[in-house]
Amino acid sequence: FVAILGPSGCGKTTALNIIGGLDRYTKGDLIINGTSTKEFKERDWDAYRNHSIGFVFQSHNLFPHLSLKRNITVVLEKTRGLKKPAAEEMALKYLHLLHLDDQVNKLPKNVSGGQAQRASIARALSVDPDIIFLDEPTSSLDDENCKIVIELLKHQAKQTNANLIVITHDQRIKPFFQNSITL
């Protein structure tokens, strides 16, 4: 569990996007599982993103025309190859863990920012990634939901051996992490 804390504009999201394979670096090297990414082709980055990592973005990046449940099931069908019934069951499990039982059939525009954030976290957790990158995961959450989300993330990471990398300016999460870097 690693938290990188710092003020807005200091490069936290850029660092996350580079490590997550969304942006390209121009100096240095990024080594993944002992392999330099200098020679990675787009298919290598796609494989890394689709099979090794989960993202929770500041802007949630939920599909606006799909319900919260369908936002998760479609990702499970595409990345894990699950059939729709199994994907729906898993989606409901994660939405329940994040206290969204009464929101599952709503579109993202019809839920609060905190609920959309929790749905985005449910989606990232559901794909069972090796690494979960979280960009400001608690910024739109009240104190109670902040604690619920961080505890759930830590629990899930322990259960699956996933690594958490949290980028934030939210000092409330610092007590939950043994390792934190302040920029």
GROMACS elastic network, one bead per residue, 0.5 to 0.9 nm:
[ bonds ]
;  ai    aj funct       b0    kb
    1   154     6  0.75585   500
    1   157     6  0.83692   500
    1   162     6  0.89423   500
    1   163     6  0.60064   500
    1   165     6  0.62334   500
    1   166     6  0.79555   500
    1   177     6  0.61728   500
    1   178     6  0.69932   500
    1   179     6  0.64580   500
    1   180     6  0.84026   500
    2   163     6  0.80542   500
    2   164     6  0.60795   500
    2   166     6  0.62183   500
    2   167     6  0.86502   500
    2   177     6  0.65856   500
    2   178     6  0.73970   500
    2   179     6  0.50505   500
    2   180     6  0.55588   500
    2   181     6  0.77123   500
    3   164     6  0.80269   500
    3   165     6  0.58474   500
    3   167     6  0.59636   500
    3   168     6  0.73612   500
    3   173     6  0.81499   500
    3   174     6  0.73259   500
    3   177     6  0.66763   500
    3   178     6  0.85773   500
    3   179     6  0.63800   500
    3   181     6  0.62498   500
    3   182     6  0.83092   500
    4    12     6  0.72336   500
    4   165     6  0.74861   500
    4   166     6  0.60545   500
    4   168     6  0.63197   500
    4   169     6  0.82206   500
    4   179     6  0.86653   500
    4   180     6  0.56466   500
    4   182     6  0.58910   500
    4   183     6  0.72986   500
    5    12     6  0.78093   500
    5   166     6  0.82079   500
    5   167     6  0.61026   500
    5   168     6  0.50531   500
    5   169     6  0.51531   500
    5   170     6  0.73557   500
    5   171     6  0.75426   500
    5   174     6  0.83681   500
    5   180     6  0.70690   500
    5   181     6  0.59934   500
    5   183     6  0.60368   500
    6     9     6  0.84858   500
    6    10     6  0.66598   500
    6    11     6  0.85882   500
    6    12     6  0.71916   500
    6   167     6  0.81425   500
    6   168     6  0.65760   500
    6   169     6  0.50982   500
    6   170     6  0.85217   500
    6   181     6  0.83332   500
    6   182     6  0.55498   500
    7    10     6  0.60804   500
    7    11     6  0.89307   500
    7    12     6  0.85826   500
    7   168     6  0.80946   500
    7   169     6  0.55647   500
    7   183     6  0.74367   500
    8    11     6  0.78806   500
    8    12     6  0.80547   500
    8   168     6  0.86854   500
    8   169     6  0.70643   500
    9    12     6  0.75395   500
    9    13     6  0.85463   500
   10    13     6  0.84880   500
   10    14     6  0.88556   500
   10   183     6  0.72487   500
   11    14     6  0.51278   500
   11    15     6  0.61362   500
   11    16     6  0.86452   500
   11   183     6  0.89208   500
   12    15     6  0.52373   500
   12    16     6  0.63012   500
   12    17     6  0.87211   500
   12   135     6  0.83584   500
   12   167     6  0.60824   500
   12   168     6  0.76134   500
   12   183     6  0.83740   500
   13    17     6  0.60608   500
   13    18     6  0.85811   500
   13   135     6  0.66659   500
   13   136     6  0.89442   500
   13   167     6  0.69238   500
   13   168     6  0.87501   500
   14    17     6  0.50741   500
   14    18     6  0.62169   500
   14    19     6  0.86802   500
   14    23     6  0.75118   500
   15    18     6  0.51922   500
   15    19     6  0.62335   500
   15    20     6  0.84562   500
   15    23     6  0.87376   500
   16    19     6  0.52083   500
   16    20     6  0.59161   500
   16    21     6  0.85235   500
   16    22     6  0.84968   500
   16    23     6  0.87995   500
   16   133     6  0.70690   500
   16   134     6  0.83666   500
   16   135     6  0.76211   500
   16   165     6  0.83313   500
   16   166     6  0.87639   500
   16   167     6  0.73737   500
   17    21     6  0.60626   500
   17    23     6  0.53015   500
   17    24     6  0.81880   500
   17   133     6  0.89749   500
   18    21     6  0.51772   500
   18    22     6  0.58970   500
   18    24     6  0.57411   500
   18    25     6  0.63295   500
   18    30     6  0.83462   500
   19    22     6  0.77775   500
   19    23     6  0.81269   500
   19    24     6  0.88760   500
   19    30     6  0.72032   500
   19    32     6  0.89246   500
   19   133     6  0.89464   500
   20    23     6  0.77458   500
   20    45     6  0.87604   500
   20    48     6  0.83776   500
   20    49     6  0.69399   500
   20    53     6  0.74144   500
   20    54     6  0.88466   500
   20    55     6  0.81759   500
   20   133     6  0.73927   500
   21    24     6  0.68801   500
   21    45     6  0.59894   500
   21    46     6  0.82775   500
   21    48     6  0.77853   500
   21    49     6  0.69138   500
   22    45     6  0.82922   500
   22    49     6  0.85292   500
   25    28     6  0.74767   500
   25    29     6  0.77208   500
   25    30     6  0.82369   500
   26    29     6  0.85675   500
   29    36     6  0.66306   500
   29    37     6  0.69502   500
   29    38     6  0.66186   500
   30    35     6  0.83108   500
   30    36     6  0.59272   500
   30    37     6  0.56682   500
   30    38     6  0.73867   500
   31    34     6  0.57469   500
   31    35     6  0.51641   500
   31    37     6  0.58913   500
   31    38     6  0.85403   500
   32    35     6  0.51959   500
   32    36     6  0.64279   500
   32    37     6  0.69755   500
   33    36     6  0.84871   500
   35    38     6  0.89399   500
   36    39     6  0.71449   500
   36    40     6  0.79445   500
   37    41     6  0.86439   500
   37    44     6  0.87753   500
   37    45     6  0.86679   500
   38    41     6  0.88787   500
   40    43     6  0.78627   500
   40    44     6  0.55536   500
   40    45     6  0.66302   500
   41    44     6  0.52117   500
   41    45     6  0.65769   500
   41    46     6  0.87450   500
   42    45     6  0.51131   500
   42    46     6  0.61107   500
   42    47     6  0.86195   500
   43    47     6  0.60789   500
   43    48     6  0.85314   500
   44    47     6  0.51613   500
   44    48     6  0.61937   500
   44    49     6  0.86514   500
   45    48     6  0.50425   500
   45    49     6  0.61062   500
   45    50     6  0.84780   500
   46    49     6  0.51655   500
   46    50     6  0.59096   500
   46    51     6  0.83653   500
   47    50     6  0.51684   500
   47    51     6  0.58401   500
   47    52     6  0.77224   500
   48    51     6  0.55757   500
   48    52     6  0.53139   500
   48    53     6  0.69283   500
   49    52     6  0.58409   500
   49    53     6  0.53686   500
   49    54     6  0.74376   500
   49    55     6  0.88531   500
   50    53     6  0.66669   500
   50    54     6  0.80444   500
   50    79     6  0.61383   500
   50    80     6  0.89565   500
   50   129     6  0.87733   500
   51    54     6  0.85352   500
   51    79     6  0.70642   500
   51    80     6  0.82883   500
   51   127     6  0.83431   500
   51   128     6  0.87945   500
   51   129     6  0.67711   500
   51   130     6  0.81585   500
   52   128     6  0.83800   500
   52   129     6  0.50684   500
   52   130     6  0.50503   500
   52   131     6  0.63700   500
   52   132     6  0.86858   500
   53   124     6  0.82694   500
   53   127     6  0.84361   500
   53   128     6  0.82756   500
   53   130     6  0.57247   500
   53   132     6  0.56061   500
   53   133     6  0.72600   500
   54   121     6  0.89280   500
   54   123     6  0.82032   500
   54   125     6  0.69403   500
   54   126     6  0.87654   500
   54   127     6  0.70367   500
   54   128     6  0.78006   500
   54   129     6  0.55453   500
   54   130     6  0.78966   500
   54   131     6  0.63209   500
   54   133     6  0.61283   500
   54   134     6  0.83427   500
   55   120     6  0.83029   500
   55   121     6  0.80163   500
   55   123     6  0.86111   500
   55   124     6  0.56848   500
   55   125     6  0.88467   500
   55   131     6  0.86396   500
   55   132     6  0.58729   500
   55   134     6  0.59790   500
   55   135     6  0.79702   500
   56    59     6  0.84801   500
   56    60     6  0.64512   500
   56    61     6  0.81401   500
   56   117     6  0.79746   500
   56   120     6  0.59099   500
   56   121     6  0.58118   500
   56   123     6  0.83052   500
   56   124     6  0.63110   500
   56   132     6  0.76701   500
   56   133     6  0.62138   500
   56   135     6  0.60130   500
   56   136     6  0.82111   500
   56   137     6  0.67334   500
   57    61     6  0.65124   500
   57   117     6  0.84208   500
   57   120     6  0.77285   500
   57   121     6  0.88906   500
   57   133     6  0.82521   500
   57   134     6  0.63537   500
   57   135     6  0.51665   500
   57   136     6  0.73150   500
   57   137     6  0.74016   500
   58    61     6  0.80627   500
   58   117     6  0.80062   500
   58   134     6  0.80892   500
   58   135     6  0.54339   500
   58   136     6  0.56151   500
   58   137     6  0.67605   500
   58   139     6  0.81317   500
   59    62     6  0.82890   500
   59   117     6  0.81115   500
   60   113     6  0.87115   500
   60   116     6  0.65484   500
   60   117     6  0.57096   500
   60   118     6  0.87883   500
   60   119     6  0.81809   500
   60   120     6  0.55564   500
   60   121     6  0.84796   500
   61    64     6  0.84081   500
   61   120     6  0.74462   500
   62    65     6  0.87691   500
   62    66     6  0.80403   500
   62    68     6  0.79319   500
   62    71     6  0.64327   500
   62   108     6  0.68572   500
   62   116     6  0.77200   500
   62   119     6  0.82302   500
   62   120     6  0.67284   500
   63    66     6  0.56083   500
   63    67     6  0.81340   500
   63    68     6  0.85814   500
   63    70     6  0.88824   500
   63    71     6  0.62194   500
   63   107     6  0.85892   500
   63   108     6  0.76269   500
   64    67     6  0.78333   500
   64    71     6  0.87209   500
   64   107     6  0.64485   500
   64   108     6  0.57524   500
   64   109     6  0.68606   500
   65    71     6  0.89705   500
   65   107     6  0.65661   500
   65   108     6  0.79321   500
   65   109     6  0.89440   500
   66    69     6  0.78899   500
   66    70     6  0.56367   500
   66    71     6  0.57882   500
   66   105     6  0.86123   500
   66   106     6  0.81484   500
   66   107     6  0.58644   500
   66   108     6  0.76134   500
   67    70     6  0.50688   500
   67    71     6  0.60552   500
   67    72     6  0.87897   500
   67   103     6  0.86255   500
   67   104     6  0.65670   500
   67   105     6  0.50229   500
   67   108     6  0.67312   500
   68    71     6  0.50617   500
   68    72     6  0.67311   500
   68    73     6  0.89023   500
   68    91     6  0.86871   500
   68    95     6  0.83066   500
   68   103     6  0.72311   500
   68   104     6  0.51810   500
   68   105     6  0.61344   500
   68   106     6  0.61136   500
   68   107     6  0.61266   500
   68   108     6  0.65228   500
   68   116     6  0.79836   500
   68   119     6  0.63684   500
   68   120     6  0.86174   500
   69    72     6  0.54500   500
   69    73     6  0.62658   500
   69    74     6  0.87374   500
   69    88     6  0.69161   500
   69    91     6  0.57940   500
   69    92     6  0.66790   500
   69    95     6  0.75776   500
   69   103     6  0.85654   500
   69   104     6  0.50687   500
   69   105     6  0.62722   500
   69   106     6  0.82539   500
   69   119     6  0.83849   500
   70    74     6  0.58309   500
   70    75     6  0.84022   500
   70    87     6  0.89971   500
   70    88     6  0.75696   500
   70    91     6  0.79398   500
   70   104     6  0.83527   500
   70   105     6  0.80530   500
   71    74     6  0.58018   500
   71    75     6  0.67722   500
   71    91     6  0.86252   500
   71   119     6  0.83480   500
   71   120     6  0.85238   500
   71   123     6  0.73419   500
   72    75     6  0.53678   500
   72    76     6  0.63123   500
   72    77     6  0.87283   500
   72    87     6  0.77191   500
   72    88     6  0.78680   500
   72    90     6  0.84883   500
   72    91     6  0.55933   500
   72    92     6  0.88654   500
   72   119     6  0.81095   500
   72   120     6  0.83257   500
   72   122     6  0.75175   500
   72   124     6  0.84415   500
   72   126     6  0.75128   500
   72   127     6  0.88314   500
   73    76     6  0.50044   500
   73    77     6  0.60395   500
   73    78     6  0.85869   500
   73    82     6  0.84989   500
   73    83     6  0.89738   500
   73    84     6  0.68637   500
   73    85     6  0.88536   500
   73    86     6  0.85794   500
   73    88     6  0.54922   500
   73    89     6  0.86334   500
   73    90     6  0.78134   500
   73    91     6  0.59711   500
   73   123     6  0.83990   500
   74    77     6  0.51047   500
   74    78     6  0.62327   500
   74    79     6  0.85716   500
   74    84     6  0.81430   500
   74    87     6  0.77727   500
   74    88     6  0.89684   500
   75    78     6  0.51887   500
   75    79     6  0.58531   500
   75    80     6  0.77710   500
   75    87     6  0.86210   500
   75   123     6  0.76036   500
   75   126     6  0.88544   500
   75   127     6  0.77024   500
   76    79     6  0.53806   500
   76    80     6  0.51600   500
   76    81     6  0.65503   500
   76    82     6  0.60056   500
   76    83     6  0.84765   500
   76    84     6  0.85731   500
   76    86     6  0.89682   500
   76    87     6  0.57652   500
   76    88     6  0.87493   500
   76    90     6  0.85450   500
   76    91     6  0.83783   500
   76   123     6  0.84397   500
   76   126     6  0.73699   500
   76   127     6  0.62605   500
   77    80     6  0.57808   500
   77    83     6  0.61262   500
   77    84     6  0.67076   500
   77    86     6  0.89430   500
   77    87     6  0.64294   500
   78    81     6  0.55301   500
   78    82     6  0.75997   500
   79    82     6  0.81673   500
   79   127     6  0.73249   500
   80    87     6  0.89808   500
   80   127     6  0.69338   500
   81    87     6  0.88865   500
   82    85     6  0.81356   500
   82    86     6  0.61313   500
   82    87     6  0.56644   500
   83    86     6  0.55976   500
   83    87     6  0.60893   500
   83    88     6  0.86191   500
   84    87     6  0.50027   500
   84    88     6  0.59652   500
   84    89     6  0.85485   500
   85    88     6  0.51423   500
   85    89     6  0.62173   500
   85    90     6  0.87150   500
   86    89     6  0.51043   500
   86    90     6  0.62764   500
   86    91     6  0.85893   500
   87    90     6  0.51778   500
   87    91     6  0.60617   500
   87    92     6  0.86225   500
   88    92     6  0.61211   500
   88    93     6  0.85584   500
   89    92     6  0.52591   500
   89    93     6  0.62967   500
   89    94     6  0.89416   500
   90    94     6  0.64294   500
   90    95     6  0.86327   500
   90   126     6  0.70165   500
   91    94     6  0.53583   500
   91    95     6  0.61086   500
   91    96     6  0.84792   500
   91   104     6  0.88794   500
   91   122     6  0.75796   500
   91   123     6  0.75147   500
   91   126     6  0.70265   500
   92    95     6  0.50347   500
   92    96     6  0.59284   500
   92    97     6  0.85573   500
   92   100     6  0.87638   500
   92   101     6  0.74621   500
   92   104     6  0.74618   500
   93    96     6  0.51718   500
   93    97     6  0.63225   500
   93    98     6  0.88766   500
   93   122     6  0.88885   500
   93   126     6  0.88702   500
   94    98     6  0.63947   500
   94    99     6  0.87279   500
   94   100     6  0.86400   500
   94   119     6  0.83911   500
   94   121     6  0.87862   500
   94   122     6  0.52002   500
   94   123     6  0.76705   500
   94   125     6  0.76375   500
   94   126     6  0.67002   500
   95    98     6  0.51984   500
   95    99     6  0.63235   500
   95   100     6  0.50645   500
   95   101     6  0.61152   500
   95   103     6  0.84726   500
   95   104     6  0.70914   500
   95   118     6  0.79873   500
   95   119     6  0.65723   500
   95   122     6  0.60055   500
   95   123     6  0.85547   500
   96   100     6  0.55097   500
   96   101     6  0.51290   500
   96   102     6  0.88740   500
   96   104     6  0.89552   500
   97   100     6  0.76238   500
   97   101     6  0.85872   500
   97   122     6  0.81042   500
   97   152     6  0.78162   500
   98   101     6  0.82162   500
   98   115     6  0.87335   500
   98   118     6  0.62140   500
   98   119     6  0.75993   500
   98   121     6  0.84063   500
   98   122     6  0.70129   500
   98   145     6  0.85776   500
   98   148     6  0.75988   500
   98   149     6  0.71003   500
   98   152     6  0.80753   500
   99   102     6  0.81118   500
   99   103     6  0.88618   500
   99   115     6  0.88002   500
   99   118     6  0.84717   500
  100   103     6  0.52244   500
  100   104     6  0.64337   500
  100   115     6  0.71834   500
  100   118     6  0.79475   500
  100   119     6  0.76647   500
  101   104     6  0.58727   500
  102   105     6  0.79368   500
  102   106     6  0.86690   500
  103   106     6  0.54216   500
  103   107     6  0.85082   500
  103   110     6  0.89123   500
  103   111     6  0.73829   500
  103   115     6  0.82327   500
  104   107     6  0.84077   500
  104   119     6  0.88880   500
  106   109     6  0.81061   500
  106   110     6  0.60999   500
  106   111     6  0.70039   500
  107   110     6  0.53863   500
  107   111     6  0.70559   500
  108   111     6  0.55542   500
  108   112     6  0.80356   500
  108   113     6  0.85952   500
  108   115     6  0.84478   500
  108   116     6  0.60658   500
  108   119     6  0.88130   500
  109   112     6  0.77882   500
  109   113     6  0.88176   500
  109   116     6  0.84795   500
  111   114     6  0.81063   500
  111   115     6  0.59516   500
  111   116     6  0.63621   500
  112   115     6  0.51262   500
  112   116     6  0.62353   500
  112   117     6  0.85599   500
  113   116     6  0.50934   500
  113   117     6  0.60995   500
  113   118     6  0.86624   500
  113   140     6  0.60978   500
  113   141     6  0.80095   500
  114   118     6  0.62216   500
  114   119     6  0.86360   500
  114   138     6  0.81623   500
  114   139     6  0.83224   500
  114   140     6  0.50251   500
  114   141     6  0.50777   500
  114   142     6  0.79603   500
  114   145     6  0.83025   500
  115   118     6  0.50725   500
  115   119     6  0.61860   500
  115   120     6  0.86065   500
  115   140     6  0.87640   500
  115   141     6  0.83545   500
  116   119     6  0.50058   500
  116   120     6  0.61913   500
  116   121     6  0.86564   500
  117   120     6  0.50705   500
  117   121     6  0.63195   500
  117   122     6  0.86916   500
  117   137     6  0.69300   500
  117   138     6  0.79221   500
  117   139     6  0.88795   500
  117   140     6  0.72510   500
  117   141     6  0.80192   500
  118   122     6  0.61337   500
  118   123     6  0.86192   500
  118   137     6  0.83115   500
  118   138     6  0.89448   500
  118   141     6  0.86908   500
  118   145     6  0.88003   500
  118   149     6  0.75258   500
  119   123     6  0.62198   500
  119   124     6  0.87108   500
  120   123     6  0.50998   500
  120   124     6  0.63456   500
  120   125     6  0.87436   500
  121   124     6  0.50990   500
  121   125     6  0.61741   500
  121   126     6  0.85190   500
  121   134     6  0.83049   500
  121   137     6  0.77655   500
  121   149     6  0.82297   500
  121   153     6  0.85575   500
  122   125     6  0.52207   500
  122   126     6  0.60258   500
  123   126     6  0.52043   500
  123   127     6  0.69238   500
  124   127     6  0.59907   500
  124   128     6  0.76399   500
  124   129     6  0.76904   500
  124   132     6  0.70686   500
  124   133     6  0.87341   500
  125   128     6  0.56889   500
  125   129     6  0.71000   500
  125   132     6  0.76315   500
  125   153     6  0.79317   500
  125   156     6  0.75524   500
  125   157     6  0.87739   500
  126   129     6  0.81281   500
  128   131     6  0.87422   500
  128   132     6  0.89288   500
  128   156     6  0.89971   500
  128   160     6  0.70862   500
  128   162     6  0.77444   500
  129   132     6  0.64123   500
  129   160     6  0.82609   500
  129   162     6  0.63238   500
  129   163     6  0.84982   500
  130   157     6  0.87526   500
  130   160     6  0.79267   500
  130   161     6  0.70411   500
  130   163     6  0.61882   500
  130   164     6  0.88092   500
  131   157     6  0.87275   500
  131   161     6  0.88125   500
  131   162     6  0.52312   500
  131   164     6  0.59090   500
  131   165     6  0.74319   500
  132   157     6  0.85636   500
  132   162     6  0.69101   500
  132   163     6  0.61195   500
  132   165     6  0.62442   500
  132   166     6  0.82020   500
  133   163     6  0.84889   500
  133   164     6  0.62289   500
  133   165     6  0.50145   500
  133   166     6  0.60864   500
  133   167     6  0.78389   500
  134   137     6  0.56115   500
  134   164     6  0.75572   500
  134   165     6  0.62023   500
  134   167     6  0.60813   500
  134   168     6  0.83314   500
  135   138     6  0.87385   500
  135   165     6  0.85631   500
  135   166     6  0.61212   500
  135   168     6  0.63552   500
  136   139     6  0.54816   500
  136   140     6  0.84813   500
  136   166     6  0.71642   500
  136   167     6  0.57432   500
  136   169     6  0.72380   500
  136   170     6  0.74809   500
  137   140     6  0.76990   500
  137   141     6  0.82286   500
  137   146     6  0.84396   500
  137   149     6  0.84097   500
  137   150     6  0.87914   500
  137   166     6  0.75194   500
  137   167     6  0.80020   500
  137   168     6  0.75013   500
  138   141     6  0.51446   500
  138   142     6  0.79662   500
  138   143     6  0.88044   500
  138   145     6  0.81212   500
  138   146     6  0.55278   500
  138   147     6  0.89084   500
  138   149     6  0.77603   500
  138   150     6  0.82908   500
  138   168     6  0.81288   500
  138   170     6  0.72103   500
  138   172     6  0.87562   500
  138   173     6  0.81726   500
  139   142     6  0.83629   500
  139   146     6  0.84436   500
  139   168     6  0.79842   500
  139   169     6  0.83357   500
  139   170     6  0.67023   500
  140   146     6  0.87319   500
  141   144     6  0.78712   500
  141   145     6  0.57101   500
  141   146     6  0.55261   500
  141   149     6  0.89829   500
  142   145     6  0.54884   500
  142   146     6  0.59552   500
  142   147     6  0.87105   500
  143   147     6  0.63022   500
  143   148     6  0.87244   500
  143   172     6  0.80627   500
  144   147     6  0.53529   500
  144   148     6  0.63538   500
  144   149     6  0.87587   500
  145   149     6  0.59685   500
  145   150     6  0.84768   500
  146   149     6  0.52686   500
  146   150     6  0.61861   500
  146   151     6  0.85374   500
  146   172     6  0.80639   500
  146   173     6  0.78443   500
  147   150     6  0.52935   500
  147   151     6  0.60038   500
  147   152     6  0.84097   500
  147   172     6  0.86923   500
  147   173     6  0.79937   500
  147   176     6  0.85665   500
  148   151     6  0.53320   500
  148   152     6  0.60308   500
  148   153     6  0.85525   500
  149   152     6  0.51151   500
  149   153     6  0.60591   500
  149   154     6  0.85865   500
  150   153     6  0.50614   500
  150   154     6  0.61576   500
  150   155     6  0.85336   500
  150   173     6  0.74102   500
  150   176     6  0.71519   500
  151   154     6  0.51635   500
  151   155     6  0.60643   500
  151   156     6  0.85193   500
  151   176     6  0.77733   500
  152   155     6  0.50183   500
  152   156     6  0.59561   500
  152   157     6  0.83816   500
  153   156     6  0.51506   500
  153   157     6  0.59912   500
  153   158     6  0.85836   500
  153   164     6  0.78150   500
  154   157     6  0.50808   500
  154   158     6  0.62432   500
  154   159     6  0.86753   500
  154   164     6  0.78222   500
  154   176     6  0.85411   500
  154   177     6  0.89204   500
  155   158     6  0.52187   500
  155   159     6  0.62484   500
  155   160     6  0.87386   500
  156   159     6  0.50277   500
  156   160     6  0.61396   500
  156   161     6  0.80466   500
  156   162     6  0.76584   500
  157   160     6  0.52812   500
  157   161     6  0.52720   500
  157   163     6  0.62374   500
  157   164     6  0.70110   500
  158   161     6  0.51143   500
  158   162     6  0.68280   500
  158   163     6  0.85642   500
  159   162     6  0.79266   500
  160   163     6  0.89352   500
  167   170     6  0.89181   500
  168   171     6  0.78958   500
  168   173     6  0.85695   500
  169   172     6  0.89581   500
  170   173     6  0.63336   500
  170   174     6  0.79750   500
  171   174     6  0.55330   500
  171   175     6  0.83624   500
  172   175     6  0.70070   500
  172   176     6  0.83371   500
  173   176     6  0.54760   500
  173   177     6  0.70552   500
  174   177     6  0.55998   500
  174   178     6  0.80987   500
  174   179     6  0.85781   500
  174   180     6  0.70317   500
  175   178     6  0.75827   500
  177   180     6  0.65676   500
